[in-house]
Amino acid sequence: MKVYCGTDIIEVDRVKKAITGNKNFKTNIFTKEEVEDIEQISNETVRYQRYAGRFAAKEAIYKSLSKVLTKEEFSPSFLDVEVLNDEEFKRRPYINVVNKTLDDIFVKYKIKIDLSISHVRENAIAMAVANIEKE
């Protein structure tokens, strides 16, 4: 088994400006379920922190998978995975693979990803650890 790590950090204000300044940004980056989950948050500051955290998480996920994705000649989009929260385990983030081709890659290589997201007022950071059983 191989273990690869990916991390990303982003300024919350940068994501907020992208969302408020580009009507397509949200739909190009986040799935319907992600948007529905985040939009339930009444506190605007926390809402944009959550968007930034999920953006960073997707970047971290793809960085952790870069060797496999390059090998498979697969170029992912932000909408190929969604980052959701597991209500049972204290809102721990997890990924749901939405794209069939990417899902096939996950099965082929027996990939499991552990994900952590954190944010403060100005920044959001995410770390993804990919456990790849077959290479």
Buried (B, 14 or more C-beta within 10 A) or exposed (E): EEEBEBBBBBEBEBBBEBBEEEEEBBEEBBBEEBBEBBEEBEEEEBBBBBBBBBBBBBBBBBBBBEBBBEEBEBEBEBBBBBBBBEEEEEEBBBBEBBBEEBBEBBEEBEBEBBBBBEBEEEBBBBBBBBBBEEE
